[in-house]
């Protein structure tokens, strides 16, 4: 079994967060930018069609750790998300559940600073962050990662649709 340690320094954890944020800002802006430039001056029907590419941004953010439990920042710093109990690579679904709590980022950042190995999302998903010179390999194929990505994307589209419908309903009352 590859060497795994529980000790992750605060500096390593913060470096991982900064790298991941920079990469995600770049990737999300690449997903949203084309829609932002094309929407102006279009009919309402066509402008709503560009909402779908823009919704890729939160999907990518939630799914950033789904490939072998490692984001780009984690790969660069030899970190990996593993299950708390058996110390095996966390499944793509667990990685998404872990990242849902990023919606409350300030609280997550505080908890990550207090315990670099385990933030609130880790407690919710039953995972932890490990340092490993030889990362564990997930025996599963690409299928689960792609499936989770499309399920998350569909849920985000559904949520946006419901919120948009609710918003229209509220404005009709005024």
C-alpha positions in Angstrom: 0.0 0.0 0.0 1.4 3.5 -0.9 2.6 5.7 2.0 -0.3 7.8 3.3 0.0 10.3 6.1 -2.7 12.2 8.1 -0.6 15.3 8.5 -1.3 18.0 6.0 0.2 21.4 6.8 -2.0 24.5 6.7 0.3 26.0 4.0 -0.2 22.9 1.8 -3.9 23.0 2.3 -4.1 26.7 1.5 -1.9 26.3 -1.5 -4.2 23.6 -2.8 -7.3 25.9 -2.3 -5.6 28.8 -4.1 -4.5 26.6 -7.1 -8.0 25.1 -7.3 -9.7 28.5 -7.2 -7.4 29.9 -9.9 -8.0 26.9 -12.2 -11.8 26.9 -11.6 -12.0 30.7 -12.2 -10.3 30.3 -15.5 -12.3 27.2 -16.6 -15.6 28.7 -15.4 -14.9 32.0 -17.2 -14.2 30.1 -20.4 -17.6 28.4 -20.1 -19.5 31.6 -19.3 -17.7 34.1 -21.5 -19.0 33.0 -24.9 -22.6 33.2 -23.6 -22.0 36.6 -22.1 -20.9 38.1 -25.4 -23.6 36.4 -27.5 -26.6 37.2 -25.4 -26.8 41.0 -25.9 -29.3 41.9 -28.6 -30.8 38.5 -29.0 -34.4 37.6 -28.7 -35.4 36.4 -25.2 -35.8 32.8 -26.5 -32.2 32.7 -27.9 -30.7 34.5 -24.9 -32.2 31.8 -22.6 -30.5 29.1 -24.7 -27.2 30.5 -23.6 -28.0 29.9 -19.9 -27.1 26.2 -20.5 -23.4 26.8 -21.2 -23.2 29.2 -18.3 -24.6 26.5 -16.0 -21.5 24.4 -16.8 -19.5 26.6 -14.5 -21.1 25.4 -11.2 -21.2 21.9 -12.6 -17.4 22.0 -13.2 -16.9 23.5 -9.8 -18.8 20.7 -8.0 -17.2 18.0 -10.1 -13.6 19.3 -9.8 -12.4 16.4 -7.6 -14.3 13.5 -9.3 -11.4 12.1 -11.3 -9.6 9.7 -8.9 -10.4 12.0 -6.0 -8.0 14.7 -7.2 -8.3 18.2 -8.6 -5.5 19.9 -10.4 -4.3 21.6 -7.1 -4.4 18.3 -5.3 -2.5 16.6 -8.1 0.3 19.2 -8.0 0.6 18.9 -4.2 0.2 15.1 -4.0 -3.1 15.2 -2.1 -6.1 12.9 -2.6 -9.6 12.5 -1.3 -10.2 9.1 0.3 -13.0 7.5 2.2 -12.8 8.0 6.0 -13.3 4.4 6.8 -11.5 2.2 4.3 -9.0 4.9 3.0 -9.9 4.0 -0.6 -10.3 6.6 -3.3 -13.5 8.5 -2.8 -16.2 7.9 -5.4 -17.1 10.7 -7.8 -20.5 11.0 -6.1 -18.8 11.4 -2.6 -16.5 14.1 -4.1 -19.6 16.0 -5.4 -21.3 15.8 -2.0 -18.1 17.0 -0.4 -18.0 20.0 -2.7 -21.6 21.1 -2.2 -20.6 22.7 1.1 -18.4 25.1 -0.9 -21.6 27.2 -1.3 -20.7 28.4 2.2 -17.1 29.0 1.3 -16.1 31.4 4.2 -17.2 28.8 6.8 -15.5 26.0 4.8 -12.3 28.0 4.7 -12.3 28.6 8.4 -12.9 24.9 9.1 -10.1 23.9 6.6 -7.7 26.2 8.4 -8.6 24.6 11.8 -8.3 21.1 10.5 -6.5 20.9 7.1 -7.2 17.2 6.6 -11.0 17.4 7.1 -13.4 20.2 6.3 -17.1 20.3 6.7 -17.7 18.8 3.3 -15.5 15.9 4.3 -17.6 15.3 7.4 -20.8 15.3 5.3 -19.4 12.9 2.6 -17.4 10.7 5.0 -14.1 11.5 3.4 -10.8 13.1 4.3 -7.8 14.6 2.5 -4.6 12.6 2.5 -1.0 13.2 1.4 0.4 10.4 -0.7 3.5 10.2 -2.8 1.9 7.4 -4.8 -1.8 8.2 -5.2 -4.3 5.4 -4.9 -5.9 4.4 -8.2 -9.6 4.1 -8.6 -10.4 0.8 -10.3 -13.5 2.2 -11.9 -13.6 3.5 -15.4 -14.5 6.9 -16.7 -18.2 6.0 -16.9 -19.0 6.9 -13.2 -17.2 10.3 -13.6 -19.2 11.2 -16.7 -22.4 9.9 -15.2 -22.0 12.0 -12.1 -21.1 15.1 -14.2 -24.3 14.8 -16.3 -26.4 14.1 -13.2 -25.0 17.2 -11.5 -25.5 19.3 -14.7 -29.1 18.1 -15.0 -29.8 19.0 -11.3 -28.3 22.4 -11.7 -30.4 23.1 -14.9 -33.5 21.9 -13.0 -32.7 24.1 -10.1 -32.1 27.1 -12.3 -35.3 26.4 -14.2 -37.3 26.2 -10.9 -35.7 29.4 -9.5 -36.3 31.2 -12.8 -39.9 30.2 -12.8 -40.3 31.2 -9.2 -38.7 34.5 -9.9 -41.1 35.2 -12.8 -44.0 34.3 -10.6 -42.9 36.7 -7.8 -42.4 39.6 -10.3 -45.9 39.0 -11.7 -47.3 39.6 -8.3 -45.8 43.1 -8.0 
